[in-house]
């Protein structure tokens, strides 16, 4: 019998675990994969957590947890595209009111996207989707900005 993992929404514990998880690992791809898993298994009401990486002026699917996702996103499209284009965090309470939203999973109702910028270069975005409306609090947003900072510091 499998033990059911309870999601804790513990921001401090999450950041400490993330730091410890990637501390001795220099590989960016491996660190993104573990980060996506840690986010997905720590925070409640998420149906997708992962990364899109900039390649040839579009976002290409990277490591994630959740259902299969859109493989490529143009910078003109969707919440991820806007975050990448503007290099600003997008915290969308109701994705159905976001013009140009890309519904990779129709169950998603809110979304948080954090751009990943290193040395003034856009590397990609961290994308979180939730089945709940208004899922992402200011604390969630701050924590994910810190998570991106930790990953990019490697």
C-alpha positions as CSV (number, residue, x, y, z in Angstrom):
1,X,0.0,0.0,0.0
2,X,1.3,3.4,-1.0
3,X,1.5,6.2,1.6
4,X,-0.3,9.3,0.4
5,X,1.9,12.4,0.4
6,X,0.3,15.4,2.1
7,X,1.1,18.7,0.5
8,X,2.2,21.1,3.2
9,X,2.3,24.5,1.5
10,X,5.3,25.2,3.9
11,X,7.2,27.9,2.1
12,X,10.2,28.0,4.4
13,X,10.6,24.2,4.4
14,X,10.2,24.2,0.6
15,X,13.1,26.7,0.1
16,X,15.3,24.9,2.6
17,X,14.6,21.6,0.8
18,X,15.2,23.1,-2.6
19,X,18.6,24.6,-1.5
20,X,19.7,21.2,-0.1
21,X,18.4,19.3,-3.1
22,X,20.4,21.2,-5.7
23,X,23.3,22.4,-3.5
24,X,25.8,19.8,-4.8
25,X,24.4,19.4,-8.3
26,X,25.8,21.6,-11.1
27,X,23.5,20.3,-13.8
28,X,20.8,22.8,-14.6
29,X,18.4,20.3,-16.3
30,X,18.6,18.0,-13.3
31,X,18.0,20.9,-10.9
32,X,14.9,22.0,-12.9
33,X,13.5,18.5,-12.9
34,X,13.9,18.1,-9.1
35,X,12.5,21.7,-8.6
36,X,9.4,20.9,-10.6
37,X,8.8,17.7,-8.6
38,X,9.4,19.4,-5.3
39,X,7.0,22.3,-6.1
40,X,4.4,19.8,-7.4
41,X,4.6,17.7,-4.3
42,X,4.8,20.5,-1.7
43,X,2.0,22.9,-2.8
44,X,-1.7,22.2,-2.8
45,X,-4.1,22.5,-5.6
46,X,-1.5,22.4,-8.4
47,X,-2.2,20.4,-11.5
48,X,1.1,21.4,-13.3
49,X,4.5,22.7,-12.3
50,X,7.4,23.1,-14.6
51,X,9.7,25.0,-16.9
52,X,9.8,26.4,-20.4
53,X,13.1,27.3,-21.8
54,X,14.0,29.9,-24.4
55,X,15.1,28.4,-27.7
56,X,15.2,30.3,-31.0
57,X,12.9,33.1,-29.8
58,X,10.1,30.8,-28.4
59,X,9.5,28.9,-25.2
60,X,10.1,25.1,-25.4
61,X,8.8,22.6,-22.8
62,X,11.3,21.7,-20.2
63,X,11.2,19.5,-17.0
64,X,7.7,19.4,-15.4
65,X,5.2,17.4,-13.3
66,X,1.6,17.1,-14.4
67,X,-0.3,16.2,-17.6
68,X,1.4,16.5,-21.0
69,X,1.7,20.1,-21.9
70,X,2.0,22.5,-24.9
71,X,5.5,21.9,-26.4
72,X,6.2,25.3,-27.9
73,X,4.8,28.7,-26.9
74,X,5.4,31.8,-29.0
75,X,6.3,35.0,-27.0
76,X,3.1,36.7,-28.3
77,X,0.9,34.0,-26.8
78,X,-0.4,33.0,-23.4
79,X,0.6,33.8,-19.8
80,X,4.1,32.2,-20.3
81,X,4.7,34.2,-23.4
82,X,3.7,37.5,-21.7
83,X,6.0,36.7,-18.7
84,X,8.9,36.0,-21.1
85,X,8.2,39.0,-23.3
86,X,7.8,41.5,-20.4
87,X,10.2,39.7,-18.0
88,X,7.6,40.4,-15.3
89,X,5.9,37.9,-13.0
90,X,2.4,37.0,-14.1
91,X,0.0,36.0,-11.3
92,X,-3.4,35.4,-13.0
93,X,-6.3,34.7,-10.7
94,X,-8.6,33.6,-13.5
95,X,-6.9,32.4,-16.7
96,X,-10.2,32.4,-18.5
97,X,-10.2,36.2,-18.5
98,X,-6.6,36.4,-19.8
99,X,-6.7,37.4,-23.5
100,X,-4.8,34.8,-25.5
101,X,-4.6,32.2,-22.7
102,X,-3.4,28.8,-23.9
103,X,-5.4,26.0,-22.4
104,X,-3.0,23.1,-22.3
105,X,-5.2,21.6,-19.5
106,X,-8.8,22.8,-19.4
107,X,-8.9,22.1,-15.6
108,X,-6.5,25.0,-15.0
109,X,-8.1,28.1,-13.5
110,X,-5.2,30.2,-12.2
111,X,-1.5,30.5,-13.2
112,X,1.7,31.9,-11.8
113,X,4.6,32.4,-14.2
114,X,8.1,33.6,-13.1
115,X,10.6,34.7,-15.7
116,X,14.1,33.3,-15.3
117,X,16.7,36.0,-16.2
118,X,20.4,35.5,-15.7
119,X,23.0,38.0,-16.7
120,X,20.2,40.0,-18.4
121,X,19.4,37.0,-20.6
122,X,16.0,35.3,-20.5
123,X,16.6,31.6,-19.9
124,X,13.0,30.6,-19.6
125,X,10.0,30.6,-17.2
126,X,8.8,28.7,-14.2
127,X,5.1,28.0,-14.8
128,X,2.6,26.8,-12.2
129,X,-1.1,26.0,-12.9
130,X,-3.9,25.4,-10.4
131,X,-7.4,24.0,-10.6
132,X,-8.4,26.7,-8.0
133,X,-9.2,30.3,-8.9
134,X,-7.0,32.9,-7.2
135,X,-4.6,30.1,-6.0
136,X,-1.4,32.1,-5.9
137,X,-0.9,34.4,-2.9
138,X,1.8,37.2,-2.7
139,X,3.7,34.7,-0.5
140,X,3.5,32.0,-3.2
141,X,4.8,34.5,-5.7
142,X,7.7,35.7,-3.5
143,X,8.6,32.0,-2.8
144,X,8.7,31.1,-6.5
145,X,10.8,34.2,-7.3
146,X,13.2,33.0,-4.6
147,X,13.1,29.4,-6.0
148,X,14.1,30.8,-9.4
149,X,16.9,32.8,-7.9
150,X,18.2,29.7,-6.1
151,X,18.2,27.7,-9.4
152,X,19.8,30.4,-11.4
153,X,22.6,30.9,-8.7
154,X,24.0,27.4,-9.7
